[in-house]
Amino acid sequence: MNQFTLLVGNDINNISPGISWSDLLHNIKNKYNVNSLENGQKPFPMLYEEIFLHAIRAKHIHERELKTYISDCVSQINQNEIHQLIREIPIENIITTNYDFSLEGKAATSNTGLIRETTYSVFRRHEIANKTYWHIHGDCQNPSSINLGYEHYCGQLQKMRDYVVNGTNYSSETVYKSALIKRLSQKKDFNLQSWIDLFFTQDIHIFGLSLDFVEIDLWWLLTYRARNRYYKKSNFIVNKLFYYTTKKWHDLSRDKMQLLQANDVEIVVIDENDKTKYYKKVINAINKRYLITKKIHHL
């Protein structure tokens, strides 16, 4: 197996016909009678909090009810050929922000993470066909784990920062208690336990993910890694990070591209507007970089 990992976002699901995020938002607002709420420039996690707070005042709903409804919606996403092509890449780990299991191509096995997480996703993993899938924002089989609002994002970030910077206090004897960054610097006590480990030890190829600025957990991780590499001169961080984008979105998002580059992420621009062809070219580019002979034709 090759020493690189994929971080795959929701855009690969947009190739499949079905409900979009805008459709889902409309359905949620309609279900809880809050159609008057304007989307505007509100970050999605804040809009989610607004919808939930209005719904809880009007109907006294439990948040699990709302997240279960969202889980039921996203679980209907159908897999497409890009999901299959990703599975064929000879790697052991795939990280995803998606809640559905289209990447796996089949119903998920039980969560095999070292810690039984009901809400957060530092250790959440599913193992299928010699691959490990890390659903870092939760999964649709466990509605309480779905990361949507600011409260959840901040809680997730707190757990991540403890794991990386401060160390953990889990009762489990199988999880290292000392901070990841300390263990890496001392070159001891390392065994792949969390998807976060991969960000410091393997090349990461990011695609299908807009990396909105509200993704505070991922932006913190990128910034912390870059600070350690350049400010603290941590010479044990030698892996590379790559972000794939179309030429159109690269030109429209120069501010984000500059931030990514500042955070030690290499931008890979692919001039292709057709979504399916674009992702095939992304996969071909990754395969070529690691001398994987399989080439996708019919672009």
Long-range contacts (C-beta under 8 A, 24 or more apart in sequence): 1-90, 1-91, 1-92, 2-90, 2-91, 2-290, 2-292, 3-202, 3-203, 4-91, 4-202, 4-203, 4-204, 4-205, 4-286, 4-290, 5-91, 5-93, 5-94, 5-95, 5-198, 5-202, 5-203, 5-204, 5-205, 6-86, 6-89, 6-91, 6-93, 6-94, 6-95, 6-204, 6-205, 6-206, 6-207, 6-286, 7-95, 7-96, 7-97, 7-204, 7-205, 7-206, 7-207, 7-209, 8-86, 8-94, 8-95, 8-96, 8-97, 8-98, 8-103, 8-207, 8-208, 8-209, 9-96, 9-97, 9-98, 9-206, 9-207, 9-208, 9-209, 9-210, 9-211, 10-97, 10-98, 10-208, 10-209, 11-207, 11-208, 11-209, 11-210, 11-275, 12-80, 12-82, 12-83, 12-86, 12-207, 12-208, 12-279, 13-77, 13-80, 13-98, 13-100, 13-102, 14-275, 15-80, 15-81, 15-82, 15-275, 15-276, 15-279, 16-77, 16-78, 16-79, 16-80, 16-102, 17-78, 18-76, 18-77, 18-78, 19-73, 19-74, 19-76, 19-77, 24-70, 24-73, 24-74, 27-73, 28-66, 28-69, 28-70, 31-69, 32-58, 32-59, 32-61, 32-66, 33-58, 34-58, 43-212, 43-213, 43-214, 44-148, 44-212, 44-214, 45-148, 45-149, 45-150, 45-152, 45-153, 45-214, 46-149, 46-150, 46-214, 48-148, 48-149, 49-149, 49-150, 49-151, 52-149, 64-143, 64-144, 67-143, 67-144, 67-146, 67-148, 68-143, 70-99, 70-143, 70-146, 70-148, 71-99, 71-140, 71-141, 71-143, 71-146, 72-140, 74-98, 74-99, 74-100, 74-140, 75-99, 75-100, 75-101, 75-140, 75-141, 77-102, 78-102, 79-103, 79-105, 80-276, 81-276, 82-276, 82-279, 82-280, 82-283, 85-279, 85-280, 85-283, 85-296, 86-283, 87-129, 87-131, 88-294, 89-283, 89-286, 89-287, 89-292, 90-292, 91-131, 92-130, 92-131, 92-132, 93-131, 93-132, 93-134, 93-192, 93-195, 93-198, 93-202, 94-131, 94-132, 94-133, 94-134, 95-134, 95-136, 95-195, 95-198, 95-204, 96-133, 96-134, 96-135, 96-136, 97-136, 97-137, 97-209, 97-215, 98-135, 98-137, 99-135, 99-137, 99-138, 99-139, 99-140, 99-146, 100-139, 100-140, 101-126, 101-133, 101-139, 101-140, 101-141, 103-133, 104-128, 104-133, 108-133, 108-139, 108-141, 111-139, 111-142, 114-172, 114-174, 114-175, 114-193, 115-170, 115-172, 115-175, 117-145, 118-142, 118-144, 118-145, 119-144, 119-145, 119-152, 119-155, 120-145, 120-155, 120-156, 120-159, 121-145, 121-147, 121-156, 122-156, 122-159, 122-160, 122-163, 122-194, 122-195, 122-196, 123-175, 123-193, 123-194, 125-195, 134-195, 136-195, 136-217, 153-214, 153-215, 153-216, 153-217, 154-216, 156-217, 157-216, 157-217, 157-220, 160-196, 160-217, 160-220, 160-221, 161-220, 161-224, 163-194, 163-196, 164-196, 164-221, 164-224, 165-224, 181-228, 181-234, 184-234, 184-236, 184-237, 185-234, 185-236, 187-236, 196-221, 199-225, 199-239, 199-241, 200-225, 200-236, 200-237, 200-239, 201-239, 202-239, 203-239, 203-240, 203-241, 203-242, 204-239, 204-240, 204-241, 204-242, 205-242, 205-244, 205-286, 206-241, 206-242, 206-243, 206-244, 206-265, 207-243, 207-244, 207-279, 207-282, 208-279, 211-243, 211-256, 211-260, 213-256, 219-263, 222-260, 222-263, 222-264, 222-265, 223-263, 225-263, 225-264, 226-262, 226-263, 226-264, 229-264, 230-264, 240-266, 241-265, 241-266, 242-266, 242-267, 242-268, 243-267, 243-268, 244-268, 244-270, 244-282, 244-285, 245-269, 245-270, 246-270, 246-271, 246-272, 246-273, 246-278, 247-271, 247-272, 248-273
